[in-house]
Amino acid sequence: MSSPHRSVGVMLPCDLPADDVLPFARRADELGFDSVWVVEDLGHRGGVAQAAVVLASTSRIRVGIGLLPAGSRNVAFAAMEIATLAQLFPGRLDVAVGHGMPAWMRGAGAWPASPLTLLEEYVTAVRQLVRGGRVRDDGRYVRLDGVRLEPSALPSPVPDVLAGVRGPKSLAVSGRVADGTVLAEPAAPAYVREAVGHIAPRLPHRVVAYNVACVDEDPRAALAAARPALEWVGEPDWRAQVAALPFGDELAGLRARCASRAEFARRMPDAWVAELAVAGTREQARARIAALREAGVTDAVLIPAGKDPSAALDSLATVL
């Protein structure tokens, strides 16, 4: 397991045009970001395939997959994919496993009766397999009869396997079985502190926090650019992440009064946007990242806001 460290990464947007994917990753590498994270949202590009091409097209930057839904892949074959990437690109891969969005997973016929049980069994088995263990498990979901990876397929160093989760019970599972936790956006310091309390890790444990980000010499322009990317935070699936904030109840009330997500985003006060994103001048963004680190974040991952994510990379890099 890697020791907790401090890094600043960037997310590769899932809807980036295909021709822009590799230039985006290469530019992030050139600018000095510590990591680039790819996502696997239903209907978009696959996480493993994206990670493979980004790793092959860059020379230094770490690549994180955040996240692979546990219900979508057999655990033994997922471990093979993870081990292969980690072996071919030593020390440059991080992988997060999670529940996946419930509506997506139900639509794909892959939502389990007990998401918590599946996650715990799955992460435990993946970690054992990529470490060379022979796994015999007759669990509720993970059933392996002496499966192991061949010595020729084992990676060195072994990649961290994290859990991408939100709620208290899932965070506790992450603390028990994973090498770290990925907190989806918005991950404000108050939520991070609450999440770390639920994780209660017994061993070194990374905390990766995603946040919408925009850096601009005009702080009002930065907030305006970040605002549309926050239109989802009033939806029920995000409740765990905003309930800990001082305005959590007010935010829920505003969303209930708005006819659409777009209206909700327009009506959010600037102070809320500033709390829910890393947005402002370079100095303000750096201060926000420092506050996240103080709350327990080891890996701050910035999600470029605005109409041109590739162009936003250069301004985001000023926080490095």
C-alpha positions as CSV (number, residue, x, y, z in Angstrom):
1,M,0.0,0.0,0.0
2,S,1.2,3.5,-0.8
3,S,1.7,5.9,2.1
4,P,-0.6,8.8,2.1
5,H,0.8,11.7,0.1
6,R,-0.1,15.1,-1.2
7,S,-0.9,15.5,-4.9
8,V,-3.0,17.6,-7.3
9,G,-4.6,15.8,-10.2
10,V,-7.1,16.6,-12.9
11,M,-10.1,14.7,-14.3
12,L,-10.5,13.8,-17.9
13,P,-14.1,14.8,-18.7
14,C,-16.2,11.8,-19.9
15,D,-17.8,13.8,-22.7
16,L,-14.6,15.2,-24.1
17,P,-14.5,14.8,-28.0
18,A,-12.5,11.7,-28.9
19,D,-9.8,13.8,-30.8
20,D,-9.2,15.8,-27.6
21,V,-8.7,12.9,-25.1
22,L,-5.0,12.1,-25.7
23,P,-4.0,15.8,-26.2
24,F,-5.7,16.6,-22.9
25,A,-3.9,13.8,-21.0
26,R,-0.5,14.7,-22.6
27,R,-1.0,18.4,-21.7
28,A,-1.8,17.5,-18.1
29,D,1.4,15.5,-18.0
30,E,3.4,18.4,-19.5
31,L,1.9,20.9,-17.1
32,G,3.0,18.9,-14.0
33,F,-0.2,17.5,-12.6
34,D,0.4,14.5,-10.5
35,S,-2.4,12.5,-11.9
36,V,-5.2,12.3,-14.4
37,W,-8.4,10.4,-13.5
38,V,-10.7,8.8,-16.0
39,V,-14.3,8.0,-15.2
40,E,-16.6,5.2,-16.3
41,D,-20.1,6.7,-16.6
42,L,-22.7,4.5,-18.2
43,G,-23.0,5.2,-21.9
44,H,-19.6,6.9,-22.1
45,R,-16.1,5.5,-22.6
46,G,-14.9,2.5,-20.6
47,G,-12.6,3.1,-17.7
48,V,-10.1,0.4,-18.4
49,A,-9.7,1.2,-22.1
50,Q,-9.3,4.9,-21.3
51,A,-6.7,4.2,-18.7
52,A,-4.7,2.0,-21.1
53,V,-4.4,4.5,-23.8
54,V,-3.7,7.4,-21.5
55,L,-0.9,5.4,-19.8
56,A,0.6,4.4,-23.2
57,S,0.4,8.0,-24.4
58,T,2.1,9.7,-21.4
59,S,5.4,9.2,-19.7
60,R,5.1,10.4,-16.1
61,I,1.7,11.1,-14.9
62,R,-0.3,8.6,-12.7
63,V,-3.6,7.5,-14.1
64,G,-6.6,6.8,-11.9
65,I,-9.7,4.9,-12.8
66,G,-12.5,6.3,-10.7
67,L,-14.5,4.2,-10.7
68,L,-15.3,0.7,-11.8
69,P,-18.8,-0.4,-10.6
70,A,-18.5,-3.7,-8.7
71,G,-21.6,-5.1,-10.3
72,S,-20.4,-4.7,-13.8
73,R,-17.4,-7.1,-14.0
74,N,-16.5,-10.5,-12.7
75,V,-14.0,-9.9,-9.9
76,A,-11.3,-12.4,-11.3
77,F,-11.3,-10.8,-14.7
78,A,-11.3,-7.3,-13.3
79,A,-8.2,-8.2,-11.3
80,M,-6.6,-9.5,-14.5
81,E,-7.2,-6.1,-16.2
82,I,-5.9,-4.1,-13.2
83,A,-2.8,-6.3,-12.8
84,T,-2.0,-6.0,-16.5
85,L,-2.1,-2.2,-16.6
86,A,-0.1,-2.0,-13.3
87,Q,2.5,-4.4,-14.6
88,L,2.9,-2.7,-18.0
89,F,3.1,0.8,-16.4
90,P,4.7,0.3,-13.0
91,G,3.8,2.7,-10.3
92,R,1.5,4.7,-12.4
93,L,-2.0,3.2,-11.8
94,D,-4.7,3.7,-9.2
95,V,-8.1,2.0,-9.4
96,A,-11.3,2.8,-7.5
97,V,-14.2,0.4,-7.2
98,G,-17.6,1.5,-6.2
99,H,-21.3,0.8,-6.3
100,G,-22.0,2.9,-9.4
101,M,-24.9,5.2,-9.7
102,P,-28.0,3.2,-8.6
103,A,-30.2,4.3,-11.6
104,W,-27.5,3.4,-14.1
105,M,-26.8,0.1,-12.5
106,R,-30.5,-0.8,-12.3
107,G,-30.9,0.2,-16.0
108,A,-28.0,-2.2,-16.8
109,G,-29.4,-5.0,-14.7
110,A,-26.4,-5.0,-12.4
111,W,-27.7,-3.5,-9.1
112,P,-27.3,-6.0,-6.3
113,A,-29.7,-6.7,-3.4
114,S,-26.9,-5.7,-1.0
115,P,-24.5,-3.2,-2.5
116,L,-22.4,-3.0,0.7
117,T,-21.9,-6.8,0.8
118,L,-20.8,-6.8,-2.9
119,L,-18.4,-3.9,-2.4
120,E,-16.7,-5.5,0.6
121,E,-16.3,-8.9,-1.0
122,Y,-15.2,-7.4,-4.3
123,V,-12.5,-5.0,-3.0
124,T,-11.2,-7.7,-0.7
125,A,-10.9,-10.2,-3.5
126,V,-9.3,-7.8,-6.0
127,R,-6.7,-6.7,-3.5
128,Q,-5.8,-10.3,-2.7
129,L,-5.6,-11.4,-6.4
130,V,-3.3,-8.5,-7.5
131,R,-1.0,-9.4,-4.6
132,G,-0.7,-13.0,-5.8
133,G,-3.1,-14.6,-3.4
134,R,-5.0,-17.8,-4.2
135,V,-8.6,-16.8,-3.3
136,R,-11.2,-19.2,-2.1
137,D,-14.3,-17.3,-1.3
138,D,-17.9,-18.6,-1.1
139,G,-19.4,-15.2,-0.4
140,R,-22.8,-13.9,-1.3
141,Y,-21.6,-12.4,-4.6
142,V,-17.9,-13.3,-4.9
143,R,-17.4,-17.0,-5.4
144,L,-13.9,-18.0,-6.3
145,D,-12.6,-21.6,-6.1
146,G,-8.8,-21.3,-5.7
147,V,-8.4,-18.6,-8.4
148,R,-5.0,-16.8,-8.6
149,L,-3.0,-14.8,-11.1
150,E,0.0,-16.4,-12.6
151,P,3.4,-15.1,-11.3
152,S,4.1,-13.8,-14.8
153,A,1.0,-11.5,-14.5
154,L,1.7,-10.0,-11.1
155,P,2.5,-6.3,-10.9
156,S,5.2,-4.7,-9.0
157,P,4.6,-2.4,-7.3
158,V,1.0,-3.4,-6.5
159,P,-1.5,-0.7,-7.3
160,D,-3.7,0.9,-4.7
161,V,-7.3,-0.3,-4.9
162,L,-9.6,2.3,-3.5
163,A,-13.3,2.5,-2.9
164,G,-15.4,5.3,-4.5
165,V,-18.3,5.8,-2.1
166,R,-20.5,8.4,-0.4
167,G,-22.6,7.4,2.6
168,P,-21.5,6.5,6.1
169,K,-21.9,2.7,5.8
170,S,-20.0,2.5,2.5
171,L,-17.3,4.8,3.9
172,A,-16.9,2.4,6.8
173,V,-16.5,-0.5,4.4
174,S,-13.8,1.5,2.5
175,G,-11.9,2.0,5.8
176,R,-11.9,-1.7,6.5
177,V,-10.9,-3.1,3.1
178,A,-9.6,-0.5,0.7
179,D,-6.3,1.3,0.3
180,G,-8.1,4.6,0.0
181,T,-11.4,6.3,-0.6
182,V,-12.5,8.4,-3.6
183,L,-15.0,11.1,-2.7
184,A,-17.0,12.4,-5.7
185,E,-17.7,16.0,-6.3
186,P,-18.5,18.2,-4.4
187,A,-16.1,17.3,-1.6
188,A,-16.1,20.3,0.6
189,P,-13.8,20.3,3.7
190,A,-16.8,19.8,6.0
191,Y,-17.9,16.7,4.1
192,V,-14.3,15.4,3.9
193,R,-13.9,15.7,7.7
194,E,-17.2,13.8,8.2
195,A,-16.2,11.2,5.7
196,V,-12.8,10.6,7.3
197,G,-14.6,10.0,10.6
198,H,-16.8,7.3,9.0
199,I,-13.8,5.8,7.2
200,A,-11.9,5.5,10.5
201,P,-9.0,3.7,8.7
202,R,-6.7,1.4,10.8
203,L,-3.9,1.6,8.2
204,P,-2.5,4.4,6.0
205,H,-5.4,5.4,3.8
206,R,-5.6,7.8,0.9
207,V,-8.5,10.2,0.5
208,V,-9.0,11.3,-3.1
209,A,-11.4,14.3,-3.5
210,Y,-13.0,15.4,-6.7
211,N,-14.1,19.0,-7.1
212,V,-15.3,21.2,-9.9
213,A,-12.6,23.8,-10.5
214,C,-12.0,27.1,-12.3
215,V,-9.1,29.5,-11.8
216,D,-9.4,33.1,-13.2
217,E,-7.9,36.5,-12.4
218,D,-11.5,37.6,-11.9
219,P,-13.0,35.6,-9.0
220,R,-16.6,36.3,-10.2
221,A,-15.8,34.9,-13.6
222,A,-14.4,31.7,-11.9
223,L,-17.6,31.3,-9.9
224,A,-19.8,31.9,-12.9
225,A,-17.9,29.2,-14.9
226,A,-18.1,26.7,-12.0
227,R,-21.8,27.2,-11.3
228,P,-23.4,25.2,-14.2
229,A,-21.3,22.2,-13.3
230,L,-22.9,22.1,-9.9
231,E,-26.5,21.7,-11.1
232,W,-26.6,18.1,-9.9
233,V,-25.8,18.7,-6.2
234,G,-29.4,19.2,-5.3
235,E,-30.4,15.7,-6.4
236,P,-31.1,13.0,-3.8
237,D,-27.9,11.0,-4.7
238,W,-25.8,13.9,-3.6
239,R,-27.5,14.5,-0.2
240,A,-24.8,12.8,1.8
241,Q,-22.2,15.2,0.5
242,V,-24.1,18.4,1.2
243,A,-25.9,17.5,4.5
244,A,-22.8,18.3,6.5
245,L,-22.6,21.9,5.1
246,P,-24.0,24.8,7.1
247,F,-26.5,25.5,4.3
248,G,-27.3,21.9,3.5
249,D,-31.0,22.2,4.5
250,E,-31.3,25.5,2.6
251,L,-29.8,23.9,-0.5
252,A,-32.3,21.1,-0.4
253,G,-35.1,23.6,0.0
254,L,-33.9,25.7,-2.9
255,R,-33.8,22.6,-5.2
256,A,-37.3,21.7,-4.1
257,R,-38.5,25.2,-5.2
258,C,-36.8,25.1,-8.6
259,A,-38.4,23.5,-11.6
260,S,-35.1,22.4,-13.1
261,R,-31.5,21.7,-12.3
262,A,-30.5,24.7,-14.4
263,E,-32.7,27.0,-12.5
264,F,-31.3,25.7,-9.2
265,A,-27.7,26.3,-10.4
266,R,-28.6,29.9,-11.5
267,R,-30.2,30.7,-8.1
268,M,-27.4,29.3,-5.9
269,P,-25.7,32.1,-3.9
270,D,-22.1,32.8,-4.8
271,A,-21.1,31.7,-1.3
272,W,-22.5,28.3,-1.9
273,V,-20.6,27.9,-5.2
274,A,-17.4,28.9,-3.5
275,E,-17.9,26.2,-0.9
276,L,-18.9,23.5,-3.4
277,A,-16.0,24.1,-5.8
278,V,-12.4,25.1,-6.1
279,A,-13.1,28.4,-7.9
280,G,-11.5,31.8,-7.8
281,T,-8.1,33.4,-8.3
282,R,-5.0,31.3,-8.1
283,E,-4.4,32.3,-4.5
284,Q,-8.0,31.5,-3.6
285,A,-7.8,28.1,-5.3
286,R,-4.6,27.3,-3.6
287,A,-6.1,28.2,-0.2
288,R,-9.1,25.9,-1.0
289,I,-6.8,23.0,-1.8
290,A,-4.9,23.7,1.5
291,A,-8.2,23.6,3.4
292,L,-9.0,20.3,1.7
293,R,-5.6,18.9,2.8
294,E,-6.2,20.1,6.3
295,A,-9.5,18.2,6.3
296,G,-7.8,15.0,5.3
297,V,-7.5,15.0,1.5
298,T,-4.3,13.4,0.2
299,D,-5.2,13.7,-3.6
300,A,-7.1,16.7,-4.8
301,V,-8.5,16.1,-8.2
302,L,-9.8,19.1,-10.2
303,I,-12.6,18.8,-12.7
304,P,-12.2,21.5,-15.3
305,A,-15.2,23.8,-15.5
306,G,-16.3,25.8,-18.5
307,K,-17.1,25.1,-22.2
308,D,-13.5,24.2,-23.1
309,P,-11.9,21.8,-20.5
310,S,-8.7,21.5,-22.5
311,A,-8.2,25.3,-22.5
312,A,-8.9,25.3,-18.7
313,L,-5.9,23.1,-18.0
314,D,-3.4,25.8,-18.2
315,S,-5.2,28.1,-15.8
316,L,-5.7,25.2,-13.3
317,A,-2.0,24.4,-13.5
318,T,-1.2,27.7,-11.9
319,V,-2.2,26.2,-8.5
320,L,0.6,23.6,-8.7
